[in-house]
């Protein structure tokens, strides 16, 4: 005879073997009673959000136990991932900007070391690109009159440089430049030009008496690194170009990944 309220009670369904295994792994070997399955799933979701857990969520009766907090955690995770991508993009952009500025300062620094520059003079930058070199030079020697010639689309960015005296958007042989300059700087590799000797001759005719042609010639990139193969040939070729144009070759140095050459116009026009 059973007392009231003490009859057979419905048995609580035990988790399947797979459930116990998952809960055992999640909780580091401590058996978790059935009522705490929800808490274990939530803990698993939090660890998955931080990237420290890659195991599947627990299952109950062959059905995945979904935490009501899972959509919220997923949304937070997605927002953090988007923020991380945004910060990484900003850092990459800043690094590229710093790298471009540093590259523009390198030839200016080398030019100052090779030549005794006065406080005032005239300079033409041949194929000036976006004007990074000119901007760095202007910061170092604000008393100089600076001009540029650029045949490509980068000329539009040159127009924003308020310190330029003149700028020409044309191929060098079509540019109407009557002025003569104390320094003509070339930072674009002459190897990329179809007829570099013609260009060097054109430049030599626009140098003032005792003016200097300054060549900053970066080493070409091959694959993932810098190629130093053929370096003596490149130096000999640059020297021959300057001499064929009637210039007197002076200093030749290597600075980082670039060949630096100064050739003087010793002829009298």
Residue, then its C-alpha position, 0 to 999 in steps of 0.5 A: x500500500x503506497x501513501x498518497x503522493x508516493x506512487x511511482x514517479x515518472x523517470x527522468x530521461x537520461x542523456x544519450x551516450x553522445x550527450x554524456x560524452x560531449x558534456x564530459x569533454x566540455x566540463x573537463x571530466x566532471x559529470x553534468x546532470x541533465x538540468x545543467x545542459x543549458x548552462x553547459x551549452x552557453x559556456x560552450x558558446x562563450x568559449x567558441x566566441x573567444x576562439x578557444x573551443x571548436x567542439x560541437x554543441x551538446x545534443x539532447x535526444x538527437x536534437x541540438x540544444x540551442x541556447x537562447x543567447x546564441x544569436x546574441x553571441x553570434x551577433x557580438x562575434x560578427x561585430x568584433x570580427x568586422x571591427x578587427x577587419x576595419x582596424x587591420x585595414x586602417x593599420x595597413x593604409x597607415x603603413x603604406x602611407x608611412x612607407x611611401x613617405x619614407x621612400x620619398x625622403x630617401x632620395x632627398x636625403x641622399x641628394x643632400x649628402x652627395x651635393x652641397x645644396x645652397x638655400x635657393x636654386x631650381x630643380x626639375x623632377x623628371x616623371x615626377x609621379x604624384x610628387x612625393x619626392x618634390x614634397x620631401x625636397x620642398x620640406x628640406x629646401x623651401x627656398x628652391x623653385x621646383x618644377x615637374x614633368x609627368x606624362x601619366x595620370x598622376x599629373x592630376x595629383x601634382x596640381x595639388x602641390x601649391x609650391x610648384x612653380x610649373x608642371x607639364x603633362x606631356x612626354x618629355x620630347x613634347x614638353x615646351x620647357x625652355x628653362x634650365x635647371x640647377x638639378x634635374x632629378x630622375x627617380x623613375x628607372x631608366x630601364x623602363x624607358x624605350x630609348x633612355x639615351x634620348x631621354x638623358x640627352x634631352x635632360x642634359x640640354x636643360x641643365x644649367x652650366x655646372x648643373x647636375x643630373x641626379x639619378x636615383x635608380x631603384x633595383x627592379x623587383x623580381x618575385x618576392x625580393x630584390x634582385x642584385x643580379x646584373x647590378x654592375x651592368x646597370x651601373x655601367x649602362x647608366x654611366x655610359x648613358x650620361x657620358x654619351x649625353x656629354x655629361x661628366x660622371x661624378x659620384x656613384x653609390x648604392x643606398x639601400x636598394x637604389x643606385x645613386x649617380x650624379x653627372x655634371x654638365x661641364x659644357x658651356x651653352 
